[in-house]
Amino acid sequence: MSALVWCTLPVIWVHQGYSAAASGMVILPLTMLFAFRIIHGDTRLVTCASFVGACWIAVFMDGYTFMMLAVASGLA
């Protein structure tokens, strides 16, 4: 439900001209989910591998997504 609400925010649909930035902002809650799981002690291999995979997707999606993920993970 939260991802659906996130996709309806103006910051997402206004950036549709920059498709990589818009897609990166849409997947940001998913990438932060893995970061929060690791922070709260879920250090299973699947969770850690998913976080690394999410970081790789964020890197290749665009630099803004990766920096938002890095800052948010650092603050958390």
HUNORVEN-V264227 format. One record per residue. N is the residue number from 0. RES is the residue in one small letter. PHI is phi in radians with two decimals (999 if undefined). Layout:
N:RES:PHI
N:RES:PHI
This chain:
0:m:999
1:s:-1.11
2:a:-1.14
3:l:-1.15
4:v:-1.14
5:w:-1.03
6:c:-1.21
7:t:-1.62
8:l:-1.25
9:p:-1.04
10:v:-1.10
11:i:-1.45
12:w:-1.38
13:v:-1.31
14:h:-1.54
15:q:-1.09
16:g:-1.12
17:y:-1.76
18:s:-1.07
19:a:-1.18
20:a:-1.17
21:a:-1.15
22:s:-1.15
23:g:-1.12
24:m:-1.20
25:v:-1.22
26:i:-1.51
27:l:-1.02
28:p:-1.07
29:l:-1.17
30:t:-1.16
31:m:-1.24
32:l:-1.02
33:f:-1.18
34:a:-1.11
35:f:-1.16
36:r:-1.10
37:i:-1.19
38:i:-1.07
39:h:-1.53
40:g:1.76
41:d:-1.49
42:t:-1.86
43:r:-1.17
44:l:-1.06
45:v:-1.12
46:t:-1.17
47:c:-1.14
48:a:-1.16
49:s:-1.16
50:f:-1.15
51:v:-1.11
52:g:-1.09
53:a:-1.13
54:c:-1.12
55:w:-1.13
56:i:-1.11
57:a:-1.13
58:v:-1.12
59:f:-1.50
60:m:-1.26
61:d:-3.03
62:g:-1.22
63:y:-1.11
64:t:-1.10
65:f:-1.13
66:m:-1.18
67:m:-1.11
68:l:-1.13
69:a:-1.15
70:v:-1.16
71:a:-1.13
72:s:-1.15
73:g:-1.13
74:l:-1.19
75:a:-1.21
